Amino acid sequence: MLKSTKHVDIIEALEWCVDRQVGLLCKTPREWIEWMGYKTHSSNLHNLAVLNVAQAGKKLNDIKGYDWIGDNFPYWSRQKKYKPFTTTI
């Protein structure tokens, strides 16, 4: 269960999923956040939560030093606008 959409909580939840090998076949961050049971009362808040998942994933890749998200959530890297890191090299 996702506690909040703060980057630290999202990163913890992403690592939890990988450690337990669950939720890895979600096709998009949107599907993953729904799978994690995060509920919002408006589509704007839901869209913001999805954006925070994408940003937290980039931050996690930066911390790990490689495309950790792409390795563990293989469908996410197939998205047209997927960028694994916060900055371009």
Order of alpha helices (4+ residues) and beta strands (2+ residues): alpha-alpha-alpha-alpha
